[in-house]
Amino acid sequence: MSSYNFQTAPNRLGQQSVKWKEVEANAELLPAWIADMDFEVLPEVTEAIHAYADQLVYGYNYASPALFEAILDWEKREHGYTFDKEALVLIEGVVPAISTAIQAFTQEGDAVLINTPVYPPFARSIKLNKRKLVTNSLQEKDGLFQLDFEQLERDLVENEVKIYLLCNPHNPGGRVWSKENLGKIGRLCQKHGVILVSDEIHQDLVLFGNKHHSINTVSPDFKEFSLVLSSATKTFNIAGTKNSYAVIENAGLRSKFKGRQVANNQHEISSLGLLATETAYRYGKPWLEELKAVLEENIDFTVAYFAEHAPKLKVMKPQGTYLIWLDFSAYGLTDDELARFLHDDAKVILNRGTDFGKEGTGHARLNIAAPKTTIEEICRRIADALGKLG
């Protein structure tokens, strides 16, 4: 018997939800794109925010020692990662932290490497900061994204890469990088003097018996050149509260990062972010365990449904996250045709594959973090529409 409500979706219309904005103008559509969940948040978070509202003054807040303790406890208990409180830097979001790192550790024109296809703000942040974007293509093998380490080393060396921006677990493919993979990545960075920025925001959403390894737990040497970025926001569906953190164990790197953060006036955190993060990490483990079971069920359903009802559609089953990478290439549609087809014919809103890089041609990203009935309807709409294409 479930202790939490993962069966019915809260009403998100009329609440300025980015995910549901288009549905307010077109009620026929079902959104399954932007990475937040159509589930009620942890009740303790709601209670904490109600208590905050009762304070009647919403002024400046500082990060309490209890918040730092909650983050340290969570990282140690959930991921076996132990570090000093001094290494922990709070920042509004992981994406702002990426831009801060780019500004702190590189100059305009310096090269930053990413593995594509990948979360769109990676490339955007590099380009907006006038750095050279280097893309290393992931290879699909055995239904998973794989790294080509020989090509990766060539890309690092030939472009004189200064920062390697890693996504672990990977978005959009849901790949949970193995300890062996991470060891190879770290040693390449070490060998060639590359700073490694590891976005681990999906670390708590690892599924099907897979295990997340934070980059700094793979080898103590990696702490000298690595930044780990994470947050409770993706795990607990509290993205709007705005809080994340960087773990930077090297004091010199940490000083440079914090210096740039202050220069950008990014050192203040939303009061709700401080509160929601502490509460989620203190009380959220039972909720998270139930959530992960729901996500696994939704993923298994999606994979099985498309295998039966749309067998030409290739589905990459994720090892983590609540995001599924769909390959529509067999249908021969251009990217514009695919986007129009999903929106107008299937009446679903997914993320365009090309937003994740050129490797996303013919693909789309599906978010399955919603009640099972919603996922069933989304899958039915897509399969029925594909059936009419032949």
N, C-alpha and C positions, 0 to 999 in steps of 0.2 A: 504493500500500500504506500503510495507516494505521500510524502509529508508536505510537498510543495505543489503549486499549480503549474504544471507544464502542459496541461491539456487544453486550456483556452487562452487565446491571445487577448491582452488588454487592448482597448480601443485606442488607436494612435492617430485617428483623424482629428483634425482641428487642434493639434498640439504642436504645430510647427516641426513635425518630424520630417527630416530630410528624406528618409526612406519612403515615407508615405505621401509626400507632397503632391506627386503627380496623380495619385489616386483621388485626391480631393477634387480634382477637375475631371477625372475619368474613372468612375466607380467600377468599370469593367476590369480594370487592371489589377494584378496581384504583384506586389514588389518582393523580390528575392535577390536584392543586390547589395547595397551598402552593408558593411559588416557590423550591424548591431542585431540584437535578438528580439523576436516578438514573444518574449516571456516576461512575466513579472519578476522584478528584482527580489533579492533576498529580503525577507520581511524586516530583519534587524536594520538594514540600510534605510528602509522607509521610516522605521521608528526613529532612527537617529536624526534623519532629516526633519521629521515632524518636531522633534525636541529642539532642534536648532531653530526652526521657525518660531518656536515659542520664546526664544531669547529676546525678540523684539528689536534687537540691534544687529545689523549685518555689516559690521565693520571689518577692520583688518585682523586677521588671525595668524598666529605663528604655528609652526609644526611642533606638535607635542612630542616629548620623549616616548610616549606610548605608541605614536605612529611609527617612529623609527624602529621601536622594539617589535611591532607587529610585522613590519616588512622583513626585518632580520630573521624573525622566527619563521615566517612563511618560507623564505628562501632556503633556510636550513632544513626545515621539516619536509617540504615538498620536493626540493631539488638537490638536497645535499650540498648546498652552496653556503659556506660560512665566510663572512668577511667583517671587517671593522666598520662601525657606524660612520667613521670619518670618510669611508669610501663611497657613501651613499649621497647622491645629489638629487634633490627633488626638482622637477621641471614640469611645465604644464602638460606636455605630451611627448610621445616618442618621436613624432615627425618634427616638432620644434627642436628636439634634442639632436636629431640627425643634422639639421641645418646648423645648429650651434657647433657640432663637431666638425663639420665641413669648414666652417669659418675659422674655427680655433686652430685646426691642424693643417690647413692647406692655403695656398694663395690662388688668386684667379688664374685660370689656365692649367692648374694642376689636375692630374687624372684621378678619378674616383671610379672604382669598378663595382658593378652589380651583376648578379646572375639573373638573366631574363628567361622567361617572363616573370615579372615580379610586381609587387604592390606599387601602383603608379607614383605615389609621392617620392619614391626613391629617385627615379630619373628626374622628376620635376625639381626636387630640391637641388640636385647637382646642377641642372641647367640654369635655374634661377640665380644660383650663386656664381655663375660664369666659370664653372669648373668643366673640365673635359670629361664627358661621359664615356666610359668604357663598358660595353656589354659583353658578358660571357654567357653564351647560350647553354641552358640546361638541355640534356639529352633525355628523351623518354625511352625507358627500357624496362620491361617486365611490369608495366603499368605504373611506374614511378619515375620521378625526375632523378637524374643522375648527374654528377659532375664529371667533366672531362678534365682531369688534373693536369695533363700535359698541355692542353690548350690554355688552361687557367694560368699556369706558370708563364707561358709565352705572353699572355695578355698582361700579366703583372709586370714582366720585365720590359717588354717592348714599349709599353706606354709609360714606364716609370711611375706606376700607380702609387699614390700616397695613402689612400684610404680604400679598404675593401669593406663594402657595406653588405653584410650578410643578413639573410632572413631565415631564422630558425626558431620554431617550425616555419616552413616556407608557405608563403601566400603568393600565388593561388593554388599551388599543387598539393598542399597539405603534407609535404614531405617533412618527416622528422629526421634530421641529419644524424647519422650514427656517430658514435664516439670515434670510430676509425676515420670517417670523413672529416670530422671536426679536427682531429689530430693532424691530418694532412693539410687542412686549411691553415691551421695555426703555424705549422712548421714552415709553410711557404711564406707566410707573412713575416715570420721571424727571420727567415733566410734573406728576404729582400727588403727589410726595413719598412714594412707596410703596417699602418695602424688598422686594426680590425674593429669595426663597429658592428656589434651583433644585436639585431632587433629580435628580442625574444618575447614579444608581447603575447604570443599565442602559447607560451610555455606550459600553462596550466590546462590547456585543451588538447592534450595528447591522448589518443584513443587506441582501442583494440590491443592493449597490452604493450604498446610502444613506450619508450622512455625518452624523456627530454634530458639532454646534457647541456648545461650552461657551458659556454666556451671556456670559462675560467676554471671549471672543475676538471677539464680534460688534462691540462698540464699546468703546474704552478708557474712555469715560464711565461705562459700566455698573458698573465696578469700585467706584465710590463708594457704591453702594447695593445691591450684590448679594452673596449668599453662595452658593457652589457646594458642594454636598454630594455625596460619592461614596465609593467603597469598592472593594476587590478582592474582596469576599466574594461578590457576586452573580456576577461574571464567572467566578470560579474555584471556585465551589461549596464555599466555606469559611465559610458564614454562622455556623456554631457557634463559630468561633474569636474572633469579636467584635472587629472594629476597623473604623473608617471615618475619614473626615477631612472637615473643612470648609476651604475656601479662602476667606479673608476678607481682601481686599487693603486695604480701608479700615481704618486703624489704630483709629479711634474705635469702629467697629462690632465689630472684633475684640476690643478691650478689654472692651466690654460683654458680648460672648458668653462670653469666658473667665471673666469675673467671675461670671456666672450658672452656668457649668459648675462652677466651684470651689464655689460655694454649694450646688450639688446633689451635690457629691462625685462628679462624673462625669469627673474628669480622669485617672483611672487606667485603663490599657488592659490587657487580658488578655495575658499573656506569649505565649500561642499566637497571639493576634491580631497582635502585633508581628512575630513570626517568620514566620507564614504569609503576611502581606501582603508583606513584603520578598522572600520566596522566590518568590511568585507573580509579582510584577512583574519580578523579575530573570530568571526562566527560563520564564515561562508563555506567551510569544508563539506558539511553534509549536503548543502544545496548544490555544490559543484559536483559531488559524486552522482547525485540524481540527474543533474543536467547532462553529464557525460554519457550516462546510460541512454537518455533520450536522443542525444546526438548520434550515438552509434546506431540506434534503431532507425533513425531517419536516414542515415547514410546507407545502411543495408537495404532499406526499402527502396531508395532511389536507384541504387545500383541494380537491384533485382528487377525493378519495374521497367527501367529502360532496356535492360537485356532482353526482356520478354516483348515489350511493346514498341521499342524503337532500336532494334539491334544494330543498325548502322551508326548510331550515336555512340561515340567512345567516351566512357566515363572513367576518369582517374579517381580511384577510391583513395581518399585521404587517410594518412596515418594520424593526423591531428588537424585541428581547426574545425570550423563548421562550414567550410567552403569547398565546393566541388568544381573541378575544372572539366568542362564539357567540350568535346571535340566534334564539331558538326561538319568537318571537312568532306565527309563522304557524300554530302548533299549538294556539293558544287556551288554553293552560294558565295557571292562576294561578301565582304564584311558589312557593307551598307545593306545588302539584301538580307543578311542574317539578322542584323539589328532590327530592320523593319519587320521581318517575319516574326521574330519573338514578340515584338511589341504589338503589332497590328493583328497578326493571325493567332498566335498562341495567347496573346494578352497577358504576358508576364514581363516584368522588368528584371533583367539580369545585367551584370557588368559586361561591357564589350571586351572581348579578348584582346584586341589591339591596344587597349589602354595599358596593358601590362608589358608591351613590347611587340616587336615584329613577329616574335614566335607565337603570339596570340591570334594570328590570322586564322579565321575559321573556328574560333573558340568563343566561349562565354563562361562566366563564373556564376555559379548558383550558390546562394546562401540557404542552408537547410535548418537554421536555428529558428524554428517556429513549430507550433503544435503539429502533430502528425497529420491531422485532417487537412491543414493548409498545404503541407508538403505533398500529400496525395493529390490534391487539386492542381497544384503547380505541375507536377509530373504528368498528370493526365492531360492537361492543356497542351504541354509541349509535345507529348507523344501523339496525341490526336492530330495536332497541326502538322507534325512531320509525316504522319500517315497519308495526309492529303497531297504531300509533295511526291510520294511514291518512292 
